[in-house]
Amino acid sequence: MNEMIEIMKQHSLQLILLLSMIMYRARFVKITLNLIFVSQNLKNSQIACNVANDMNNDSNHLSMRTVLNLSVTSKEIKQTRI
């Protein structure tokens, strides 16, 4: 666990999953199993991070869907004479 924390600090990773999102529920227990970390640049491109209710994975916990905007914007380059 300490190694994971060090890696997060070293690479300035941030958690984008809301801590209130419950992935597994049983009697009196509610657990967040999935942790989704991204860099600051990717955090700014976050579109969604939520439970994927439409995914049936035959598991006892819920699947997560993370959507990031990774589109690249082109920049017009003016050519100059030398």
Summary of the structure (lengths in Angstrom):
residues: 82
radius of gyration: 18.8
end to end distance: 57.3
largest distance: 74.4
contacts: 134
relative contact order: 0.20
helix: 16%
strand: 26%
